[in-house]
Amino acid sequence: MKRQLLFGAIISILGIVPLQAQEFGVYTGVQVVRGELTEYSFTPASITSINAFWDIAEAPHWRYGGEIRYASMSLTPSIDNGWLQEYRAEGNDFSVMMSMRYYYNTPANFYKRRRSFLIWSHFGVGFHAMNYQSTAYGAKGFGSSNKTQLSETRSAQAGALEFGSGMQYYFDDHWSITLVGGVQYTGNDYLDGVSGIGDGEDWPVYAMLGGSYRLF
């Protein structure tokens, strides 16, 4: 049911965006899932976002939008003589996020954005759907008796609350470059393929750089 809702949201965004979006963007960068693994090793993964945002003419400091993201799960922490010595996880994480941005400054002209440098904070809600294989140990049944053999493909879902910030520079009235970062609360302990070790949930943290094109 949750997977059907995810794909329904993706289809809805893909259907609405080409008709109404004011600005399209493609970002790429790195994501780290802070959880059991990051207590022992820093394990970044790639993340890509396709997004669209709309201005609110009556509230020029605000924009709303949606994103479809893909993050890889390819984790092999280098830890000698530890419980994660031979751990690895492989898979993917698809997510849909709906966001609101608050811009601390606005262009001098709403439609003429050339050489505008904008800074914002954002918050959002979304949903993750993960599929992965791992050699996790002692994790509520998520494990393999052979530490060198990946488990059967597993799946997990999680809601997400996100907070972040970014900056955007317009080369001309249409093209811009964006740097954005954020952190999410998911209430889920499966995003790094390891669960049942320690107390906390997993927190995805990301940073991305990309370009956007403004239609009008």
Solvent accessible surface area in square Angstrom, and as a share of the most:
residue,aa,sasa,rsa
1,M,165,0.74
2,K,109,0.46
3,R,103,0.38
4,Q,128,0.57
5,L,109,0.54
6,L,5,0.02
7,F,105,0.44
8,G,33,0.32
9,A,37,0.29
10,I,26,0.13
11,I,123,0.62
12,S,59,0.38
13,I,24,0.12
14,L,102,0.51
15,G,44,0.42
16,I,86,0.44
17,V,17,0.10
18,P,90,0.56
19,L,150,0.75
20,Q,111,0.49
21,A,1,0.01
22,Q,25,0.11
23,E,7,0.03
24,F,64,0.27
25,G,3,0.03
26,V,90,0.52
27,Y,4,0.01
28,T,80,0.46
29,G,22,0.21
30,V,78,0.45
31,Q,12,0.05
32,V,12,0.07
33,V,20,0.12
34,R,124,0.45
35,G,14,0.14
36,E,5,0.02
37,L,1,0.00
38,T,25,0.14
39,E,123,0.55
40,Y,110,0.42
41,S,23,0.15
42,F,142,0.59
43,T,13,0.08
44,P,64,0.40
45,A,14,0.11
46,S,62,0.40
47,I,3,0.02
48,T,52,0.30
49,S,0,0.00
50,I,105,0.53
51,N,6,0.03
52,A,1,0.01
53,F,5,0.02
54,W,30,0.11
55,D,20,0.10
56,I,47,0.24
57,A,73,0.57
58,E,155,0.69
59,A,32,0.25
60,P,66,0.41
61,H,66,0.30
62,W,85,0.30
63,R,7,0.02
64,Y,91,0.35
65,G,1,0.01
66,G,3,0.02
67,E,11,0.05
68,I,29,0.15
69,R,7,0.03
70,Y,86,0.33
71,A,3,0.02
72,S,30,0.19
73,M,10,0.04
74,S,74,0.48
75,L,11,0.05
76,T,92,0.54
77,P,7,0.04
78,S,107,0.69
79,I,31,0.16
80,D,121,0.63
81,N,139,0.71
82,G,31,0.30
83,W,80,0.28
84,L,1,0.01
85,Q,87,0.39
86,E,84,0.38
87,Y,5,0.02
88,R,78,0.29
89,A,0,0.00
90,E,75,0.34
91,G,27,0.26
92,N,43,0.22
93,D,10,0.05
94,F,80,0.33
95,S,5,0.03
96,V,9,0.05
97,M,0,0.00
98,M,92,0.41
99,S,6,0.04
100,M,56,0.25
101,R,7,0.02
102,Y,77,0.29
103,Y,5,0.02
104,Y,128,0.49
105,N,59,0.30
106,T,50,0.29
107,P,19,0.12
108,A,121,0.94
109,N,74,0.38
110,F,52,0.22
111,Y,136,0.52
112,K,126,0.53
113,R,6,0.02
114,R,142,0.52
115,R,187,0.68
116,S,16,0.10
117,F,98,0.41
118,L,4,0.02
119,I,73,0.37
120,W,0,0.00
121,S,37,0.24
122,H,13,0.06
123,F,98,0.41
124,G,6,0.06
125,V,83,0.48
126,G,22,0.21
127,F,45,0.19
128,H,3,0.01
129,A,6,0.04
130,M,1,0.01
131,N,46,0.23
132,Y,2,0.01
133,Q,61,0.27
134,S,1,0.00
135,T,1,0.00
136,A,0,0.00
137,Y,36,0.14
138,G,68,0.65
139,A,2,0.02
140,K,147,0.62
141,G,68,0.66
142,F,43,0.18
143,G,29,0.28
144,S,29,0.19
145,S,126,0.81
146,N,68,0.35
147,K,107,0.45
148,T,93,0.54
149,Q,107,0.48
150,L,33,0.16
151,S,9,0.06
152,E,141,0.63
153,T,90,0.52
154,R,57,0.21
155,S,53,0.34
156,A,11,0.08
157,Q,50,0.22
158,A,8,0.06
159,G,39,0.38
160,A,8,0.06
161,L,88,0.44
162,E,1,0.00
163,F,127,0.53
164,G,18,0.17
165,S,60,0.39
166,G,7,0.07
167,M,80,0.36
168,Q,1,0.00
169,Y,72,0.27
170,Y,0,0.00
171,F,116,0.48
172,D,39,0.20
173,D,29,0.15
174,H,70,0.31
175,W,139,0.49
176,S,4,0.03
177,I,69,0.35
178,T,1,0.00
179,L,86,0.43
180,V,8,0.05
181,G,21,0.20
182,G,11,0.10
183,V,55,0.32
184,Q,4,0.02
185,Y,92,0.35
186,T,14,0.08
187,G,42,0.40
188,N,19,0.10
189,D,24,0.12
190,Y,52,0.20
191,L,5,0.03
192,D,1,0.00
193,G,1,0.01
194,V,0,0.00
195,S,0,0.00
196,G,37,0.35
197,I,53,0.27
198,G,60,0.58
199,D,153,0.79
200,G,46,0.45
201,E,65,0.29
202,D,0,0.00
203,W,101,0.36
204,P,0,0.00
205,V,52,0.30
206,Y,9,0.03
207,A,49,0.38
208,M,2,0.01
209,L,94,0.47
210,G,13,0.13
211,G,34,0.33
212,S,3,0.02
213,Y,74,0.28
214,R,3,0.01
215,L,74,0.37
216,F,120,0.50
